[in-house]
Amino acid sequence: MREPRILLAEDDPNLSFVIEDHLITEGFTVVAAGNGQEALRHFRNQAVDLCLIDVMMPKMDGFSLASEIRKVNDLVPILFLTARSMEQDRLKGFEIGGDDYITKPFSIAELTQRIRVFLRRSVTTSGVSEKKGALGTLQFDELNLLVIGPQSTAQLTQMEADLLKLLLQHRNQLVKRETILVEIWGENDYFKGRSLDVFISRLRKYLKEDPDLEIRNHHGVGFSLVDRNFSG
C-alpha cells in the first residue's frame, strides 16, 4: 500500500520546506509546487490524495487552482492555507469546492491532524460495501458520494456527503448548529459556521429535484432535513 500523496502548493520556500519535511517524517509523500500553474501540472500527471493550497500564489492563485481541480475531480479533499482573515475570502474558498482552511501562522501538528482526519474519511468511505439510501424520490449513494435523481446525478465532495449523511441520520429532526460543526469540522467556530451555510446551500441544490425534500433553517439554532413522505 502506497503512502498517501499530498499536493502542496505554497510559494513561500521556507514554509514549504518546513511543511514538506514534517509530512515526509509523518509518512506522507509530498509533491511540492511553488505556484498554481506548476501545482495544476502535478495534479494532472499523478494521483493525489489531498491538496494543500496556499491562497496567494503567483501565476495562478489558490482559488483558481482549486476551481481547475474541481473541474476534473470532485472528491479529492482541498485544504486552503491562508493568511487572510476576511470572512468573504474564506466563504469563497468553500463556494468553489474547498473542504477546509487553516490560517497562518498555524501549528504543524494541527495541520497534520487535519490532513489525517480528511484522509481517514476517504479511506472509510472507500472501504465500506456499497450503500445507498432512499431520500424521497432520490437516492444517496454514500460509497460513491452521489445524489441520484430521476433526471440527474450530482457528485458530492466528501464533506458534503458527510453533512448530508448526518442530516439524513436525523431526518425530520432538528440538528443543532454546534453539533454539526463539531461532527463535520471538528470545532464550533464562527467562520466554520458561516461556511456551514454555504454547504447547506449546495445541498439544497442537489435535492431540489424532489419538491418534498427541504433543508429547513431553524434560525440561530440549526437545520433539519424535512422529508414529507418519510414515515419512519
PAZAPA-4460 file (N, C-alpha, C; in steps of 0.05 Angstrom, whole numbers, plus 32768, in hexadecimal, padded with zeros to 4 digits):
% residues 232
    n_x    n_y    n_z   ca_x   ca_y   ca_z    c_x    c_y    c_z   seq   type   mol
   8011   7FE8   8000   8000   8000   8000   8012   8019   8000     1      M     A
   800D   802B   7FED   801E   8042   7FEB   8017   8057   8000     2      R     A
   802B   8068   8006   8027   807D   8019   8013   8092   800D     3      E     A
   8003   809F   801E   7FF1   80B4   8014   8001   80CA   8006     4      P     A
   7FF8   80D3   7FEF   8007   80E8   7FE0   7FF9   8103   7FE3     5      R     A
   8008   8116   7FED   7FFD   8131   7FF2   8009   8144   7FDD     6      I     A
   7FF7   8153   7FD0   8000   8169   7FBF   8001   8182   7FCF     7      L     A
   8019   818E   7FD1   801E   81A6   7FE1   8024   81BD   7FCE     8      L     A
   8012   81D0   7FCD   8015   81E8   7FBC   801A   8200   7FCE     9      A     A
   8033   8208   7FD0   803B   821D   7FE3   8052   822C   7FD7    10      E     A
   8050   8247   7FD4   8065   8256   7FC7   807B   8260   7FDA    11      D     A
   8077   825D   7FF4   808C   8264   8007   809E   824C   800A    12      D     A
   80B7   824E   8000   80C8   8236   8000   80CF   822D   801D    13      P     A
   80D1   823F   8030   80D8   8237   804B   80C1   8227   8058    14      N     A
   80A9   8232   8055   8091   8224   8060   808D   820A   8052    15      L     A
   8090   820A   8037   808C   81F1   8028   80A0   81DC   8032    16      S     A
   80B9   81E3   8036   80CD   81D0   8040   80C5   81C4   805B    17      F     A
   80BC   81D6   806D   80B5   81CC   8088   809D   81B9   8087    18      V     A
   8089   81C0   8077   8071   81AF   8075   8079   8194   8068    19      I     A
   8087   8196   8051   808F   817E   8043   80A0   816B   8054    20      E     A
   80B4   8176   8062   80C5   8166   8073   80B6   8158   8089    21      D     A
   80A3   8167   8095   8094   815B   80AB   8081   8145   80A0    22      H     A
   8074   814A   808A   8061   8136   8080   806F   811D   8077    23      L     A
   8087   8120   806B   8097   8108   8063   809E   80F8   807C    24      I     A
   80A6   8106   8092   80AC   80F9   80AB   8094   80E9   80B6    25      T     A
   807C   80F4   80B1   8063   80E8   80BA   805A   80D1   80A8    26      E     A
   8068   80CC   8092   8061   80B5   8081   8052   80BC   8068    27      G     A
   8051   80D5   8061   8043   80DD   8048   8057   80E1   8032    28      F     A
   804E   80DE   8019   805D   80E6   8002   8053   8102   7FFA    29      T     A
   8065   8115   7FF5   805E   8130   7FF0   8068   8138   7FD4    30      V     A
   8055   8144   7FC5   805C   814F   7FAB   8059   816D   7FAE    31      V     A
   806F   817C   7FAE   806F   8198   7FB4   8070   81A9   7F9A    32      A     A
   8062   81BF   7F9B   8061   81D2   7F84   8062   81EF   7F8F    33      A     A
   8071   8200   7F81   8074   821C   7F8A   8060   822F   7F7F    34      G     A
   804F   8226   7F6C   803A   8237   7F62   8023   8226   7F58    35      N     A
   800C   8233   7F52   7FF4   8225   7F4B   7FF6   8215   7F31    36      G     A
   8004   8220   7F1D   8006   8212   7F04   8016   81F8   7F06    37      Q     A
   802C   81FA   7F15   803D   81E2   7F1A   802D   81CD   7F29    38      E     A
   801D   81D6   7F3D   800D   81C3   7F4D   7FF9   81B5   7F3C    39      A     A
   7FEC   81C4   7F29   7FD8   81B8   7F18   7FE4   81A3   7F05    40      L     A
   7FFC   81A8   7EFC   800A   8195   7EEB   800F   817B   7EFB    41      R     A
   8018   817E   7F14   801D   8166   7F24   8003   8157   7F29    42      H     A
   7FED   8166   7F2E   7FD4   8159   7F34   7FCA   8149   7F1B    43      F     A
   7FCE   8153   7F04   7FC5   8146   7EEC   7FD6   812E   7EE5    44      R     A
   7FEE   812D   7EEF   8001   8118   7EE6   8004   8101   7EFA    45      N     A
   7FF8   8103   7F12   7FFB   80ED   7F25   7FE4   80ED   7F39    46      Q     A
   7FDF   80D6   7F45   7FCA   80D3   7F59   7FD1   80E2   7F72    47      A     A
   7FBE   80F1   7F7C   7FC2   8101   7F95   7FAB   80FB   7FA8    48      V     A
   7FB1   80F7   7FC2   7F9D   80F0   7FD6   7F92   8109   7FE4    49      D     A
   7FA1   811F   7FE5   7F98   8137   7FF2   7FA8   814F   7FE8    50      L     A
   7F9B   8166   7FE6   7FA9   817E   7FDD   7FAA   8193   7FF3    51      C     A
   7FC2   819D   7FF8   7FC7   81B4   800A   7FCD   81CB   7FF8    52      L     A
   7FBD   81E0   7FF8   7FBF   81F5   7FE4   7FC1   8210   7FF3    53      I     A
   7FD7   821F   7FEE   7FD9   823A   7FF8   7FC7   824C   7FE6    54      D     A
   7FB9   825E   7FF3   7FA7   8270   7FE3   7FB6   8283   7FD2    55      V     A
   7FCA   8291   7FDD   7FD9   82A5   7FCE   7FF2   8299   7FC1    56      M     A
   7FF1   8294   7FA7   8008   8289   7F99   800A   8298   7F7E    57      M     A
   8023   8298   7F73   8027   82A4   7F58   801D   8291   7F42    58      P     A
   8018   829D   7F2B   8010   8290   7F12   7FF4   8285   7F13    59      K     A
   7FEC   8278   7F28   7FD0   826F   7F2C   7FCB   826E   7F4A    60      M     A
   7FB7   827D   7F54   7FB3   827E   7F70   7FA5   8264   7F7A    61      D     A
   7FA3   8261   7F94   7F98   8248   7F9F   7F7B   8243   7F98    62      G     A
   7F6B   8258   7F96   7F4F   8254   7F8F   7F4C   824B   7F72    63      F     A
   7F5C   8256   7F61   7F5B   824E   7F45   7F65   8231   7F42    64      S     A
   7F7A   822A   7F50   7F84   820F   7F50   7F6F   81FB   7F59    65      L     A
   7F62   8202   7F6F   7F4D   81F0   7F7A   7F36   81ED   7F66    66      A     A
   7F2F   8203   7F59   7F19   8201   7F45   7F20   81EF   7F2E    67      S     A
   7F3A   81F0   7F25   7F43   81DE   7F10   7F43   81C1   7F19    68      E     A
   7F4B   81BC   7F31   7F4B   81A1   7F3C   7F2F   8196   7F3E    69      I     A
   7F1C   81A7   7F47   7F00   819E   7F49   7EF3   8198   7F2E    70      R     A
   7EFE   81A3   7F19   7EF2   819D   7EFE   7EF7   8180   7EF6    71      K     A
   7F0C   8174   7F01   7F13   8158   7EFA   7F11   8145   7F11    72      V     A
   7F0F   814F   7F2A   7F0E   813D   7F41   7EFD   814A   7F57    73      N     A
   7EE6   813E   7F5C   7ED5   8148   7F71   7EDB   813D   7F8D    74      D     A
   7EEC   8129   7F8E   7EEF   8119   7FA6   7F07   8120   7FB7    75      L     A
   7F1D   8127   7FAA   7F36   812B   7FB9   7F33   8142   7FCD    76      V     A
   7F3A   813D   7FE7   7F37   8153   7FFA   7F4A   816A   7FF4    77      P     A
   7F40   8183   7FF7   7F4F   819B   7FF3   7F50   81AB   800D    78      I     A
   7F67   81B0   8018   7F6B   81C1   802F   7F7A   81D9   8027    79      L     A
   7F6F   81F1   802D   7F7D   820A   8027   7F8F   8212   803E    80      F     A
   7FA6   821C   8037   7FB9   8229   8049   7FB6   8247   8044    81      L     A
   7FAE   8256   8058   7FA9   8273   8053   7FB2   8284   8069    82      T     A
   7FBD   829B   8062   7FC3   82B0   8076   7FAC   82C4   8078    83      A     A
   7F98   82C0   8067   7F81   82D2   8067   7F6D   82CB   807D    84      R     A
   7F62   82E0   808A   7F4E   82DB   809F   7F33   82E6   8096    85      S     A
   7F31   82F0   807D   7F18   82FB   8074   7F04   82E5   8070    86      M     A
   7EEC   82E9   807B   7ED7   82D5   8078   7ED0   82CF   805B    87      E     A
   7ECF   82E3   804B   7EC7   82DF   802F   7EDB   82CD   8020    88      Q     A
   7EF5   82D1   8026   7F0A   82C0   801A   7F06   82A3   8022    89      D     A
   7F00   829E   803B   7EFC   8283   8045   7EE4   8276   8038    90      R     A
   7ECE   8285   8036   7EB6   827B   802A   7EBA   8274   800D    91      L     A
   7ECA   8285   7FFF   7ECF   8280   7FE3   7EDD   8265   7FDF    92      K     A
   7EEF   825E   7FF2   7EFD   8245   7FF0   7EE9   822D   7FF2    93      G     A
   7ED6   822F   8003   7EC2   821A   8006   7EAF   8219   7FEE    94      F     A
   7EA9   8230   7FE3   7E96   8232   7FCD   7EA2   8224   7FB4    95      E     A
   7EBC   8225   7FB0   7EC8   8219   7F99   7ED0   81FC   7F9D    96      I     A
   7EC9   81F1   7FB5   7ECE   81D5   7FB9   7EE3   81CD   7FCD    97      G     A
   7EEE   81E1   7FDC   7F01   81DA   7FF1   7EF3   81CC   8008    98      G     A
   7F02   81BC   8017   7EF7   81AD   802D   7EFD   81B9   8048    99      D     A
   7F14   81C7   804A   7F1B   81D2   8064   7F31   81E7   805F   100      D     A
   7F38   81F6   8073   7F4E   8209   8071   7F5D   8209   808C   101      Y     A
   7F76   8211   808B   7F85   8215   80A3   7F94   822F   80A0   102      I     A
   7F92   8240   80B5   7F9C   825C   80B3   7FB9   825D   80BD   103      T     A
   7FCA   826B   80AD   7FE5   8270   80B5   7FE6   8286   80CA   104      K     A
   7FF8   8284   80DE   800A   826E   80E3   7FFB   8257   80F0   105      P     A
   8003   823E   80EA   7FF5   8227   80F5   800A   8214   8100   106      F     A
   7FFF   8202   8111   8010   81EC   811C   8012   81D6   8107   107      S     A
   802B   81CD   8103   802F   81B6   80F0   8020   819E   80FA   108      I     A
   8020   819A   8115   8011   8183   8120   7FF3   8185   811A   109      A     A
   7FE8   819D   811C   7FCC   81A1   8115   7FC7   819B   80F8   110      E     A
   7FD8   81A4   80E6   7FD5   819F   80CA   7FD6   8181   80C4   111      L     A
   7FE9   8173   80D0   7FEB   8156   80CD   7FD1   8148   80D6   112      T     A
   7FC6   8151   80EC   7FAE   8145   80F7   7F97   8149   80E3   113      Q     A
   7F94   8162   80D8   7F7F   8167   80C5   7F82   8155   80AD   114      R     A
   7F9A   8151   80A3   7F9F   8140   808C   7F96   8124   8092   115      I     A
   7F9E   811A   80A9   7F97   80FE   80B0   7F78   80FA   80B2   116      R     A
   7F6A   810E   80BD   7F4D   810D   80BF   7F41   8109   80A3   117      V     A
   7F49   811A   8090   7F3E   8118   8075   7F45   80FE   8067   118      F     A
   7F5E   80F5   806A   7F66   80DC   805E   7F58   80C5   806A   119      L     A
   7F53   80C6   8084   7F44   80B0   8092   7F28   80AE   8087   120      R     A
   7F1B   80C5   8083   7F00   80C5   8077   7F00   80B8   805C   121      R     A
   7F14   80BF   804C   7F15   80B4   8030   7F19   8095   8031   122      S     A
   7F2B   808C   8043   7F30   806F   8045   7F17   8061   804F   123      V     A
   7F09   806D   8063   7EF1   8061   806E   7EDC   805E   8058   124      T     A
   7ED9   8073   8048   7EC4   8072   8033   7ECB   805D   801E   125      T     A
   7EE4   805C   8016   7EEC   8049   8001   7EEC   802D   800B   126      S     A
   7EED   8029   8025   7EEF   800E   8030   7ED5   8001   8037   127      G     A
   7EBF   800F   8035   7EA5   8004   803C   7E98   7FF7   8024   128      V     A
   7E86   7FE4   8029   7E78   7FD8   8013   7E64   7FEC   8008   129      S     A
   7E5A   7FE7   7FF0   7E48   7FFA   7FE3   7E30   7FFF   7FF4   130      E     A
   7E2A   8019   7FF8   7E15   8021   800A   7E05   8037   7FFD   131      K     A
   7DEC   8032   7FF7   7DDA   8046   7FEC   7DC2   8049   7FFE   132      K     A
   7DBA   8062   8003   7DA3   8068   8014   7D8F   8078   8005   133      G     A
   7D75   8070   8009   7D5F   807F   7FFC   7D5D   809B   8009   134      A     A
   7D59   80AE   7FF8   7D57   80CA   8000   7D40   80D6   7FF0   135      L     A
   7D27   80D1   7FF8   7D10   80D9   7FE8   7D11   80C9   7FCE   136      G     A
   7D0F   80D7   7FB8   7D11   80CA   7F9E   7D2E   80C8   7F94   137      T     A
   7D41   80D1   7FA5   7D5D   80D0   7F9F   7D6B   80B9   7FAE   138      L     A
   7D83   80B4   7FA6   7D94   80A1   7FB5   7DAE   80AE   7FBC   139      Q     A
   7DB7   80A8   7FD5   7DD1   80B2   7FDE   7DE4   809A   7FDE   140      F     A
   7DF7   809B   7FCB   7E0B   8086   7FC9   7E23   808F   7FD9   141      D     A
   7E24   8084   7FF2   7E39   808D   8005   7E55   8084   7FFC   142      E     A
   7E57   806D   7FEF   7E71   8063   7FE7   7E7D   8075   7FD1   143      L     A
   7E6E   807C   7FBD   7E78   808B   7FA6   7E72   80A9   7FA8   144      N     A
   7E67   80B2   7FBF   7E62   80CE   7FC4   7E50   80DA   7FAF   145      L     A
   7E39   80CD   7FAA   7E27   80D6   7F95   7E0A   80DA   7FA0   146      L     A
   7DFD   80EE   7F96   7DE0   80F1   7F9A   7DD4   80EB   7F7E   147      V     A
   7DC4   80D6   7F7C   7DBA   80CC   7F63   7D9C   80D2   7F61   148      I     A
   7D94   80E0   7F4D   7D78   80E7   7F49   7D6E   80DC   7F2F   149      G     A
   7D54   80DF   7F2A   7D48   80D5   7F11   7D53   80E3   7EF8   150      P     A
   7D5B   80FC   7EFB   7D64   810C   7EE4   7D82   8111   7EE4   151      Q     A
   7D8F   8110   7EFB   7DAB   8118   7EFC   7DB9   810A   7F14   152      S     A
   7DD4   810B   7F13   7DE5   8100   7F28   7DF8   8115   7F31   153      T     A
   7DFA   811A   7F4B   7E0D   812F   7F55   7E24   8121   7F63   154      A     A
   7E3C   812A   7F5D   7E54   8120   7F6B   7E5A   8132   7F83   155      Q     A
   7E5C   8126   7F9A   7E61   8135   7FB3   7E7F   8134   7FBA   156      L     A
   7E88   8148   7FC9   7EA2   8145   7FD5   7E9F   8134   7FEF   157      T     A
   7EB6   812C   7FFA   7EB5   811B   8012   7EA6   812A   8029   158      Q     A
   7EAC   8144   802C   7EA0   8152   8042   7E82   8157   803D   159      M     A
   7E7A   815C   8024   7E5E   815E   801E   7E4F   8144   8025   160      E     A
   7E5C   812E   801E   7E50   8113   8023   7E4E   810F   8041   161      A     A
   7E62   8116   8050   7E62   8113   806D   7E4B   8123   807A   162      D     A
   7E47   813C   8070   7E32   814D   807A   7E17   8142   8073   163      L     A
   7E13   8139   805B   7DF9   812D   8053   7DF4   8114   8063   164      L     A
   7E08   8103   8068   7E05   80EB   8077   7DFC   80F2   8094   165      K     A
   7E07   8106   80A0   7E00   810E   80BB   7DE3   8117   80BC   166      L     A
   7DDB   8128   80A9   7DBF   8131   80A8   7DAC   811A   80A3   167      L     A
   7DB4   8107   8092   7DA3   80F0   808B   7DA0   80DE   80A3   168      L     A
   7DB4   80DC   80B3   7DB2   80CB   80CB   7D9E   80D6   80DF   169      Q     A
   7D99   80F0   80DD   7D85   80FE   80EE   7D6E   810A   80DE   170      H     A
   7D66   80FA   80CA   7D51   8104   80B7   7D38   810D   80C7   171      R     A
   7D2E   8125   80BF   7D17   8131   80CB   7D1B   8139   80E8   172      N     A
   7D35   813C   80F0   7D3C   8144   810B   7D4F   815C   8109   173      Q     A
   7D4E   816D   811D   7D60   8184   811E   7D7C   817A   8127   174      L     A
   7D90   8183   8118   7DAC   817E   811F   7DB9   8199   8125   175      V     A
   7DC2   819D   813D   7DCD   81B7   8145   7DE6   81BE   8136   176      K     A
   7DEA   81D8   8131   7E02   81E1   8122   7E1B   81D8   812F   177      R     A
   7E1D   81DA   814A   7E36   81D3   8157   7E3C   81B5   8154   178      E     A
   7E26   81A5   8154   7E2A   8188   814F   7E36   8182   8134   179      T     A
   7E2B   8190   811F   7E35   818C   8104   7E52   8195   8102   180      I     A
   7E58   81AC   810D   7E73   81B7   810B   7E88   81A5   8118   181      L     A
   7E81   819A   812F   7E94   8188   813D   7E96   816E   812E   182      V     A
   7E80   8163   8124   7E80   8149   8117   7E8F   814B   80FC   183      E     A
   7E8B   8160   80ED   7E95   8162   80D1   7EB0   8171   80D0   184      I     A
   7EB2   8188   80DE   7ECA   8198   80DD   7EDD   8194   80F5   185      W     A
   7ED3   8188   810A   7EE4   8182   8121   7EE5   8198   8136   186      G     A
   7ED7   81AF   8130   7ED7   81C5   8144   7EBF   81D7   813E   187      E     A
   7EB5   81E4   8153   7E9F   81F7   8151   7EAB   8213   814F   188      N     A
   7EB0   821B   8136   7EBE   8234   8130   7EAC   8246   811F   189      D     A
   7EAF   8261   8123   7E9D   8273   8115   7EA0   8271   80F7   190      Y     A
   7EB9   8271   80ED   7EBE   8270   80D0   7EB5   8255   80C5   191      F     A
   7EB9   823F   80D4   7EAF   8225   80CB   7E91   8225   80CA   192      K     A
   7E84   8234   80DC   7E67   8237   80DB   7E5D   8245   80C2   193      G     A
   7E6C   8259   80B9   7E64   8266   80A0   7E69   8254   8088   194      R     A
   7E7E   8243   8089   7E82   8230   8074   7E6D   821B   8073   195      S     A
   7E62   8214   808B   7E4C   8201   808C   7E35   820A   807B   196      L     A
   7E2F   8224   807D   7E19   822F   806D   7E1E   822B   804F   197      D     A
   7E37   822D   8046   7E3D   8229   802A   7E38   820C   8023   198      V     A
   7E40   81F9   8034   7E3D   81DD   802E   7E1F   81D6   802E   199      F     A
   7E0F   81E1   8040   7DF2   81DC   8040   7DE6   81E6   8025   200      I     A
   7DEF   81FD   801C   7DE5   8207   8002   7DEB   81F4   7FEB   201      S     A
   7E03   81E9   7FEC   7E0A   81D6   7FD7   7DFA   81BC   7FD8   202      R     A
   7DF4   81B2   7FF1   7DE4   819A   7FF3   7DC7   819F   7FEA   203      L     A
   7DBD   81B7   7FEF   7DA2   81BE   7FE6   7DA0   81BB   7FC7   204      R     A
   7DB5   81C4   7FB9   7DB5   81C2   7F9C   7DB4   81A4   7F93   205      K     A
   7DC2   8193   7FA2   7DC2   8177   7F9B   7DA7   8169   7F9F   206      Y     A
   7D98   8174   7FB2   7D7E   8167   7FBA   7D66   8173   7FAC   207      L     A
   7D6A   8189   7F9D   7D53   8198   7F92   7D42   8188   7F7F   208      K     A
   7D4C   8171   7F74   7D3D   8162   7F61   7D24   8155   7F6F   209      E     A
   7D25   8152   7F89   7D0E   8148   7F98   7D02   815E   7FA8   210      D     A
   7CEA   8168   7FA1   7CDE   817F   7FAF   7CD5   8178   7FCB   211      P     A
   7CD4   815E   7FD2   7CCC   8156   7FED   7CE4   8154   8000   212      D     A
   7CFC   815B   7FF6   7D13   815C   8007   7D1B   8179   800C   213      L     A
   7D22   817F   8025   7D29   819A   802C   7D3D   819A   8043   214      E     A
   7D52   81AA   8040   7D64   81AE   8057   7D5B   81C8   8064   215      I     A
   7D4F   81C6   807B   7D42   81DD   8088   7D56   81EA   809C   216      R     A
   7D57   8204   809B   7D69   8213   80AC   7D59   821C   80C5   217      N     A
   7D61   8213   80DC   7D55   821C   80F5   7D68   8232   80FF   218      H     A
   7D62   824A   80F9   7D74   8261   80FB   7D81   8262   8117   219      H     A
   7D9C   8262   8117   7DAB   8264   812F   7DAD   824B   813F   220      G     A
   7D9F   8236   8136   7D9F   821D   8145   7DAB   8206   8136   221      V     A
   7DA2   8201   811D   7DAD   81EB   810E   7D9D   81E6   80F5   222      G     A
   7D9E   81CD   80EB   7D92   81C5   80D2   7D83   81AA   80D5   223      F     A
   7D70   81A6   80C4   7D63   818C   80C3   7D5E   8185   80A6   224      S     A
   7D62   816B   80A0   7D5C   8160   8085   7D3F   8156   8086   225      L     A
   7D2D   8165   8079   7D11   815E   8079   7D0B   814D   8061   226      V     A
   7D00   8136   8066   7CF7   8123   8051   7CDA   811F   8056   227      D     A
   7CC9   812C   8046   7CAC   812B   804B   7C9F   8110   8046   228      R     A
   7CAD   80FF   8038   7CA2   80E4   8032   7CAF   80CE   8044   229      N     A
   7CBF   80D6   8057   7CCC   80C2   8068   7CBB   80BE   8081   230      F     A
   7CB6   80A5   8088   7CA5   809E   809F   7CB4   808F   80B4   231      S     A
   7CCF   808D   80B1   7CDE   807D   80C4   7CE1   808B   80DF   232      G     A
***
